[in-house]
Amino acid sequence: MAEAKLTPEQKLAMYHRMLLCRMFEERVYFLFLEGRLPGTIHQSQGQEASAVGICSALDAGDMITSTHRPHSHAIARGVSARSLMAELFAKETGCCRGKGGSMHVGDAGAGMLPAIAIVGGGLPLAAGYALAFRYLKQPNIVACFFGEGAANIGVFHEAVNMAAIWNLPVVFVCENNKYAASTAVEKVMRVKHVSERAAAYGIPGETVDGNDVEVVYQAMVKAGSRARAGDGPTLLELETYRFAGHSRSDPGHYRKPEEVAAWKERDPIARYEARLLAEKVLEPSEMTKIRASIELELETAIAQAEQDPSPKPEDCLTDVFAS
Amino acid sequence: MPVLTYVEAIRQGIWEEMERDPSVFVIGEDVAEYGGAFKVTDGMLERFGRDRVIDTPISESAIVGAATGAALMGMRPVVEMQFMDFIACGFDQIVNMAAKIHYRWGAKVPMVIRGPSGAGVHGGPYHSQSNEMWFVHTPGLKVVIPSTAYDAKGLIKASIRDENPVIFYEHKFLYRRIKDEVPDEDYLVPLGRAAVRREGADIAVITYGAMVWTALEAAAELEKEGVSLEVVDLRSLLPYDEAAVLASVRKCGKVILLHEDTRTGGMAGELAALIGERAFDDLDGPIIRVTAPDTPVPFAPPLEEYFLPNAQKLMAAARKLAAY
C-alpha cells in the first residue's frame, strides 16, 4: 500500500500537537512538585510521537481507549488542555467532574473513552465498541492503546483473539516503552517483539519506530485502512521510551543512565523539529510563536482550573446509578 | 393464562425485549446453535440471527468487556455466564469497568449479566455457588434474584431496560421445577422492590431466590403448630427494599434471615445491621440467621444436604425463636 502523503499543514499540526503534549506534561510535573495538584501522575514525556501519530490518522467518529498514562493520548485526540487541567486540579469542571483524576481523563464526545487505569482493561472494551460500530453500520474504528506490560495480562489474549475471530474494526496499539513500572520487558517476555504474538491470533503484527511520528502515522493509516475495510485488527507495536519514572514517586533507578541518555537522543520532538526545519516546513521564528501560543494556552488552563469550583462534598453520592 | 416454567419465563422475557428493541442482543458461550447450557436462549439464533445471538470463545473477561463497550455505544447486551461460578473470570471487567463508568464520567452501561447459580443439583464446588454478595458489595451494579416464573420474566425485562449493569441470578434448581401463570404480554417487575409471599404474624422470614420456596414450605408446616411466618422475597439485593424489610419486622417483632449463600458477609448480615439500626425498638427477640456454613459447596449428596438450609432447619430455628 502506498504511503499517505502528508501536507506541510499536517506535519506542522503533528509537531504542534506533540509539543503541546510535552509542554503540558512538563508544566504538570512542576505543578505536582509545587504541591498544587492532589494524587499522583503517570507521565508520557518521550512517547508523544506514538500518541500523535496514531490519533492523526483517525477520523472524527473514531474512538480511542487509553491507559493509566493518558495525558498525551487525550491531547493528541483533541481533548482540551482546559478540561484535562481542571480534572487534574480535581475541579467540578474537569472531564470527569473531579471523580476520576489523572488516570481517568478523556471525553467520549471528543473520541476518547475516559482512560482505563487497570492494566489491559481497555482491550475488551475496544473490541466491544468495534462490535457495536459494525452492528450499527458506522464506518469507524477503535485505536486501543496499551503498554507492553498489558500484553501479559490474560485479557490481552481474550480480547485480541475475540477481535481477530470476528474481524472487528480495531487496531491494538502497543506502546512498548520497555518497562512495566520497574520491570524490564526482557524479564517478563520471551519473544523479542510483542507484535510476534499477532501470529498466534492470525492477524498482522508490525513493530515500528514509535519515536518517529510520521512512521507511526503511516503504520496507523495502513492498519486503520485494513480495519475500515472489514479485514480485522492489527497488532501494532510502537517502540518508544518514557523519559520520566513510572509515576510521580518513581525516580527510575532501575534504568541505566546511558540507556536513558541514548533514548533522549531519539527524542521524538527534537527529531521531528530538526526534520521539519531541514524540509523548510518549519521556520525558526515560527517555533518561537508555537511555543508562546502553547505556553499561553497552558497558563490560561491552569489559571481557570485554579479558579474553578471544587465539587460539593455531597456530590460523592451522585452518579452511582444512571436513570 | 399460560403456565410457564422459570426457564421458559426468562426466555420469553429476553425474547420479547429482542422483538421490541433491535439494540438488545445475546452474547455468551454456546448461546447460539446450542441454545445455552440450560437452554435459556434456545431458538433465538433462528429468530434473531447471528448478529444478535453471538457465540463467544471461553473468555469471560472479553465477553463482559465487549458487552460493556457495546453498551457504551447504546446497545443493550444480555450476557450469559454458563454458570455464575465462572463470573469470577470476568470480575475485573464487571467491578472495575462496568460498575464504575457512570460514576467516573456519566456514561450509561445498560447491560445484563445473567446465569445459573445455586446448589441442590450436586454440581460440586464450581457449579453450585451463590456468589451474589461479590456484587452486592460493588456500588454501581444492581443485583436481582427472582424466585418465581412470573417475576423471572418481569425482572429480566426490567433489567434489560434498566440503564445500569444488572447482575441477574437464576437459580438452576428452579429452572424446571417451578411453574407459574405467566402472562404472554408485556409487563415489568420493578427492580429494588420486595414481595410479601405469605402474610404472617409471629416471625418475619426475609429471604430470596430458591429459599423463598423453603420458607413457604416451613410456613405451611408451622401453621399447623400455631406459629405464623411471614415470608418476604427480596427479589433485588442491590438496591434492596429497606422499607419492606422494616415493615415486616415491625409487624412481627421477630425476624429470621434466610439464605442459601454462606454465612459470613452474607446478605443476612447486612439485613441484621439495618434492622438493628432502624427497628431495634420493635424487636421482641434476637435476630436469627439461617444460612449455609462458611464452606465451599460440597458434591456428595449427604454433604450438600448438610450444607444447604432447608425447611427442617428453618422450622427448628423458628420454633426456638417463637418460644423466646
Interface residues (C-beta under 8 A of the other chain):
Chain A: C95 C96 R97 K99 G100 H104 G106 A108 L113 P114 I116 I118 G121 L123 P124 L125 A126 A127 G128 Y129 A130 L131 A132 F133 Y135 L136 G154 V155 H157 E158 A159 N161 M162 I165 D319 V320 F321 A322 S323
Chain B: F25 D51 T56 P57 S59 E60 S61 A62 I63 V64 G65 A66 A67 T68 G69 A70 A71 L72 M73 G74 M75 D92 Q93 N96 M97 H102 Y103 R104 W105 G106 A107 K108 V109 P110 P139 G140 K142 E163 N164
